[in-house]
Amino acid sequence: MTRPIRQICSSSRDNERFALLSSFAETVFVPKLSDQVRNCLLPKLKDPEVFPFKDLLQCLKNTEYTSSAYLLYSVLELAQSNAETLKSSDMPLYLETILHILKKLPPKVEKSEVQEEFEDSDDESASSSSQMQQDSQENDDLGEICESCFELLNTRSHVKLLLTPIESRSLEIKPSEDCIRLLSLIVSSLVFDQKCRIHKSRLLLTLSFNRCFFKKLWRMINQVSLQSSMGKQISLLQMVIHGNNLRNWEAECIAPLLAVFCFLLANLLFSLHDIDFHSQDSGAKIPFTLEELSDMGRTLCEATLGVIDIMNREIRTTTVPNYDLRSKVAKVRLAETLENEMYSKDKWNEVLEAMTRVIKQLHSRDTRLHYCPADHWLSSKIELQVDLIDLDLFFQDKGTLDPADFLHGMPGKTFCHVAILEHIPFVVPFVDRVKLFQRILSQDKVRNVGSMHNFLMGPSIEVRIRRSSLYQDAFDELSGDQDLKQKIHVQLINIQGLEEAGVDGGGLFREFLNECLKAGFDQNIGFFSSTNNELLYPNPQAHLVERNVFKHYYFLGKMLGKAIYENMLVELPFASFFLCKLLSPSNADVDINHLESLDPEMYRNLLYLKDCPDVEDLALNFTVVNNNLGESEVVELKPGGRDIVVTNQNRIEYIHLMADYRLNKQIRPHCNAFRSGLSSVIDISWLRMFDPNELQMLISGAQVPIDIEDLKNHASYSGDFNEQHPCVQNFWSVVLSFNDDQRRQLLKFVTSCSRPPLLGFKDLYPPFTIHNAGAEDRLPSASTCVNLLKLPAYPDRETMRQRLLYSIESGAGFELS
C-alpha cells in the first residue's frame, strides 16, 4: 500500500504525480472504505511527511474524478492533521474541494422514506426483495459515513480552520472573498441538500454568531456582479430585485449567498432579546446597526418581490409596472434564458422561504421597537387592485397560502397575490388589506348565508336574552355548535319577564353583542386578567372559578369572531403577546421577547439574571410559585426542578423555561380554546394578513383623530331635522370646537365605540343619525344599537355645548333599546 505513495512523493513531474494521486484516490478513497483502509492506512497517511495532502487537493481540482461520501470522509480525516500546514492561500483550494465533493453527494433521504418504499413492495419477487435489502444496507452504510463526515466537519479544530481566513486581517481581499463565497456554498449544501439542523452543527452555530462573516457576506451580496456585453458591471442583487431572468450559473452566484445569509441571520435574531438591538458597541451580539437593519429589511423585501416575480415571469408587467428592463434587450435575454438551463423553482423557493423568515423577524421587532421610519415596509412596486383579486383562492382547503403548492395551474396574477399576502403582507398598505379582508368576509357571507344576507333574509339564529343575565343567557344559547356566520335575531326579555316591543333589524343584535363581549371580558368575571397597562389576556387561574372554563373561552372566541365578521368595532384592548399567539400557525408558542407585554417586571428580572455575576447567590431553583386564590402552588419547570439549583451554567435554560411557562404553558389550553372559537367564524389565515397591532385595530379601530367633516358627510337625520336645520348647524359648529377627547366621548356615547371605522364613517352601519328629541329642557340621549343621537332642539350653541358635554362626560341618558 505504501509503495505507490513513495512513488508519488518521489515523482518530480506534476503530471505524473497528479496521475498517480488521481489513480490512488479513485482506488482507495472513492469506494467504500474497508476496515483496513479506515483504521490502518488513513491514520498513517495523516502524517504530512508521508502523504502530500496539498498535492491531493490540487489533483482533485485539476482532474476528473468520481465523487463519493467516502472520498469526502478521507479528505476531512487527512485535513485534521494537515491543518497547520495549510496556508491562508491554500484555504480556497481546500474549501473548493470540500464543496465539489459535497455537491455531488445525493440529497439526504429520511430513513422512514426508505422503509416505506421497502414495505410497499410486498408483491415483489424474491430476487427483487433481496436487491432492495441490499440497497437498504448500502443506504445505511452511506448514511453512516455521511454522519461521520458531518462530525468531522463540525469538530472544534476543523471549524476553527474554516473560519481562520474569514477573521484574519492579514489576508488579501481576493482570497478572503473566495473563502466567504465557498464557505457560504458549503453551508447552502449542508442546509438545503443534506438537511443539516443548525442546533446540531457547530459550524452553522458558529457562523450564526460571527460578526465578521455576516458583514463580509452582506457586502459580497451587494457587490457581486457580472459584466454586460457593453463592459458595464451589473449588480446581480439588483437583477433579482427587478425580477430579471437569471441563467443557472448567474443565479448560482447570488441565490445561495442570499439564502445562507438569511438562514443564519434568522437564527441569530431568534436568539437575541429586544434589548440586544439597542446595543451598538463593538462587543454587541448583533453585527449591524439599527439603521443598517432597517435598510437591509427594505432591500430584502424588494428582493423577495423580485424572486416572486422570477418564479412567475408571466406577470412581470402587472407586479412591477415601472420595470425598467421591458425592452427588446430584455426580451432577447428572456429567450436566451429559456434556451439555457434555468435555476429551478424549488431552489428559488428555498431562497424565498429563507428571506421571508428573516424579513418577518425584522418586521416583528419593528412592531415592538419601532426602529424603522413610518411606512418603511411598504413597497412602491406593489399595486394590489383589491377589486380584481380572485377570491376563490381564499376558500380553497389548502391550509396556508404557500406558493409552492400553487405553482402548477394557477394564473400568474393570482400566484403573485398569494405569495405576497402569505409571505410579506406588510408591503401592502393596511387600508388595502382591510378592503380585501372585507371583500373576503362579504364573499364568505354569500357562500354561507346567501346573497340576500343584507336584506335580513336567509338562515338565521333566534335567541331570547334576559337583560338581567345577558352573558349567561348568551352563553347558554350560543356556546354550542351553531354557525355564527348566520344572522342572529335577538328577542330581549325585560326585568318583568316580558318580551320587549320591536323587531331586531340588526342594531339590537349589535348592541347585544357589544354588551355580551363587555361582560365576558370583564375581569370581575375572571376569564381574563389585565397587564399593568390594562391589556387583556387569559386568566391562568380561571379554572378555579368556573368548572367548564374552556367552553367559555371557546364561546368568547366565537363572539369576538362574530364581531369582526360583522365589521363591528369593540373596545377590547388585548395584550400583544396574546394576539400574536392567535395569529401564529398551529398554535405556535411565542418567545421571551413577548414577556415584556405580559409582565415587564419579570422580563427585567430575567434579563438581569442573564448578566448576574453569581446566580447561585439568589438561591433559585427550577420552579415557579403560583398564587391560586390565596393558596401557593409550586410548579416544576422541568422534571426534578425542585432539586436543581440555578447556576451560571444553566441560567439561560432557566430564563427560557420561566418565560415559556408564563407565556405559553400556563395559558395554552385557554388560548387553544379561544382560538378554536375564533376560527369557527373566521379563517385564521385571513387574519394573518395583519400583525398583532393591526389586528387590534381591526378589533377596536385605530387611534386616529376623529374627522368631523367625514362624520358630517355621512350622517343621517330624522324627525324634522335636516342638514339645513339651525339646530343641526349649531350641533356641527359645537362639535368642531370639541377637542379630540371630547369628540371620542361623543362617538362612544352614540355608537358605543370611541374610535372611527377603519375606512371612514361611510362604513359605519347604521349611519350616525341625529334625531329631533323635542323639548329643549331634556338632556341629549342615545340609542347605541342604531347609532342614534336624540338631540333636543336647543335654542343656541352655548346651551347645546353645555348639555352635550354634560351628557357625554357622564353617560346620562343611555338607552339600550
Number of C-alpha atoms within 10 A of each C-alpha: 9 12 7 13 17 12 14 22 16 10 13 10 9 12 11 13 20 21 14 20 26 21 14 17 20 16 10 20 25 19 15 17 17 12 9 9 16 17 11 11 15 19 13 15 19 20 14 17 10 13 20 18 22 17 16 21 20 16 22 23 15 11 11 9 15 14 19 21 25 22 23 27 26 22 23 21 20 21 21 16 16 17 16 10 12 15 10 19 14 15 22 23 21 24 20 21 20 21 21 18 20 24 17 13 17 12 14 15 13 10 12 9 10 15 11 10 12 16 10 9 12 10 9 12 10 10 9 12 15 12 12 17 13 12 14 17 12 13 15 14 13 19 17 12 18 21 14 18 21 20 17 19 22 19 15 13 13 19 17 14 18 20 20 16 24 21 15 12 10 9 15 12 9 10 18 23 19 18 24 24 23 23 24 22 25 20 25 24 21 22 17 18 16 19 14 17 12 17 10 12 16 18 21 23 17 17 21 22 19 19 18 14 21 21 13 17 20 15 12 17 20 16 15 15 19 14 10 9 7 6 8 10 13 14 17 22 25 18 18 23 21 23 26 23 26 23 18 15 12 15 21 14 18 21 25 24 25 25 26 27 26 24 25 23 23 21 19 19 20 13 16 14 15 17 10 13 20 14 14 14 10 9 9 14 18 23 22 16 15 16 12 11 17 19 14 16 23 21 17 20 23 24 24 26 27 26 26 26 27 22 25 19 16 13 19 22 12 17 23 18 14 13 15 9 13 13 10 9 10 14 13 11 16 17 12 14 16 13 10 13 12 15 20 11 16 11 16 19 17 18 25 27 18 21 26 22 18 23 24 18 17 20 22 15 18 17 15 14 13 11 18 20 10 8 12 16 23 18 16 12 18 17 14 19 10 16 11 10 15 14 16 10 16 18 14 10 8 11 12 16 22 17 22 14 10 16 14 9 7 15 14 18 18 18 24 23 22 21 21 22 20 19 23 20 21 22 21 21 16 17 11 16 20 19 15 21 18 16 16 18 20 16 18 18 20 14 11 14 18 15 14 12 17 14 8 14 12 14 15 16 15 13 17 15 21 20 15 13 12 19 20 15 17 20 17 12 15 19 19 11 9 12 15 19 22 18 22 21 20 22 20 24 18 13 11 8 11 10 14 11 10 10 12 17 15 19 20 22 20 23 19 23 24 23 16 22 19 15 15 23 19 16 16 10 13 19 25 21 19 17 15 11 12 11 17 23 24 24 16 20 19 21 14 11 12 14 10 10 18 19 18 20 28 23 25 24 24 28 26 25 25 22 19 21 19 17 18 21 27 24 18 16 16 22 22 23 23 22 20 21 21 25 22 15 14 9 16 13 17 17 16 22 18 21 21 17 18 22 16 15 12 15 20 12 11 21 15 12 18 14 11 14 10 11 19 14 10 12 9 16 19 23 22 16 11 14 10 12 9 7 8 10 11 11 15 19 19 12 11 11 16 16 11 15 18 23 17 15 9 13 22 16 11 24 19 15 20 22 22 18 16 19 23 22 16 15 18 19 15 25 23 19 21 25 23 19 25 24 19 19 21 21 15 20 18 21 20 21 23 21 19 22 16 19 21 21 20 20 21 23 21 18 11 10 13 20 14 15 12 12 19 14 11 16 17 17 17 14 11 10 18 16 14 8 12 15 21 20 14 19 20 17 13 16 19 14 11 16 11 15 12 18 22 19 21 23 22 19 27 25 26 21 21 24 23 24 20 23 14 13 21 16 14 20 18 17 18 22 19 23 21 19 20 14 11 15 10 15 19 25 23 27 22 26 25 23 23 22 24 22 25 21 23 23 12 12 17 12 11 23 18 12 19 21 18 14 19 23 12 12 16 14 16 16 10 14 17
